Amino acid sequence: MTSPTGEIYRIDWLPGTDVLHGTCHCGREHTAQDPVEMWEWMLAHPQGHHVDEPRGNSS
C-alpha cells in the first residue's frame, strides 16, 4: 500500500463540447480535447506550469 501524496488533480468535462478542463494540484489550469494530452500535462508538473503562464492557457 502506498501513502497518499496530498496532490489533487481535477478534470472536468465541459458539457455540450469535447473539451476537458483540468486543474493541477498547483492551481494551474489547462484545456484540451484529448484526455491523454490532459493527463500528460498534469503529470509533467512542474513542466508547463510556469508562474508567468496565464491561468487557463491552452497549448
N, C-alpha and C positions, 0 to 999 in steps of 0.2 A: 504494500500500500504506500502511495506517495503522499507527502504532506501538501496541503494547499499553498498556492503561491500568493494568493490575495489579489491576483490580476484578474480583472473582469473585462471581457470583450463582449461587445453588443453589436448585433447585426439585425437591422430591421428591414423588412421588405416594404417598399412604398406601393400600397395597393393601387391597382389600375396601371401599373408600369412594370417594366422588367428591371427596375433599379433597386439596388441594395444600398442601404446607408449604414456604414459601420462607425463605431466609436471605440477607439483603443482605450486601454486602461490609463494611458497618459492624457486622455482628453481630446486627442486629435481625431478629426473626422475625415471620412473618405466615402466617395460614392463609386459604384461600379455595377455593371450588369452581369459580370461573371463571378460566381461565388468563389472559384479558385483564386482569381485575382484578388478578391477581398481578403481571403484568409492569408494569402502570401503577403499582402501589405501589412496586415495586423501582426503576423508572426515575425516579420522582418524588423520589428521595433528594436532600436530607435531609427533605423534607416527609413527615410521617407516621412519621418515625424518631426521635422525640424521646427524649432520655435518660430523662425521667421516665415514659415509657410502658413498662409492663411488657413484658418479652420474651415473645413468643408470643401477643401480643394480636391477636385477630381483630377486624376492623372490620365 
